[in-house]
């Protein structure tokens, strides 16, 4: 049996790929997460946050700890007429791959009657460097774990029940 220790962590970050800052938390607005309930974070970043105290840190995540390796089978070229609507760059289409797995494909190129669709995450196959500052760490409350989200500052504020 594995026992998880749930924490609430407030932090700011910069994501650097190939020497360029490609993402960051909003200036002056730290993110607040409940560990083990942060599906929008790469698993490697959450792992790098765990057990840390407030301070500045750096974590380098190989593709396997981030968005996975690049999978060339998730890039397909289809006839424009096979799509349910007119494609536009950056648009998206849901479809199943050859194994029946549901994927969200982004339109990355439209050339004549051919449309290139990409289902890999834009950062798949990339090594990610995170520079982050942890502002606060505290144990999660039982109610937060039961609800699956942070309560209070940086989280969800529940309205009192009407009586």
C-alpha positions, 0 to 999 in steps of 0.5 A: 500500500502506498500512502500519499502525503498531500500538500498545498504548494504556492509557486511561480515558474518559468518554463525554458525550452532550447534556451527560450522562455516559452511559458511562465506563471502570471507575474505576481500571481503564484499558482496554488496546487494540491499535489496528486491532483494537478493534472495540468502539470507534467508529473516530473514538475510535480515530483520536483515540487514535492518535499521542498521548502519555500525558496528558488529551485531549478528542475530539468525534465527529460521528455519521459518526465514531461510530455513524453517522446515525440510520436511520429504516428500522431502526425497525419496528413488527410484530405481536406474533404475528409474533415467535418468542417473547413480546417483553419491553422490552430483549429482542432479535430477529435478523432481516434487513432488506429488503436481506437484511442481518442486524440485531439488533433491540431491543424498545423498545415493546410496545403491545397487539398491536404491538411496536416494534423498533429496530436503530439503535445507541442512540447513532446520530445523536448527537455523542459527546464523549470525555474520556480520559486516556492512561496508557501507549502502546507499540509492539505486539509482532509476536506481539500483532499476529499474535494480534489482541490485547494480551498481558500487563497489561490483555490476554491472558495465555497459559498455557505449552504443556504439555510 
